Amino acid sequence: MPMLSSAGENTKRAVTSLTAKVC
């Protein structure tokens, strides 16, 4: 399921961005 993979990557990126912002 490429869609699921894309969503997972997108979420991971968002989390990383949020973490970087918090840090």
C-alpha positions in Angstrom: 0.0 0.0 0.0 2.0 3.0 -1.2 -0.6 5.4 0.2 0.0 4.0 3.7 3.8 4.3 3.3 3.4 7.9 2.1 1.2 8.8 5.0 3.6 7.2 7.4 6.6 9.1 6.0 4.6 12.3 6.0 3.7 11.8 9.7 7.3 10.9 10.6 8.4 14.1 8.9 5.8 16.2 10.7 6.9 14.6 14.0 10.6 15.3 13.3 9.7 18.9 12.3 7.8 19.4 15.5 10.6 17.9 17.6 13.1 20.2 15.9 10.8 23.2 16.6 10.4 22.2 20.3 14.2 21.7 20.6 
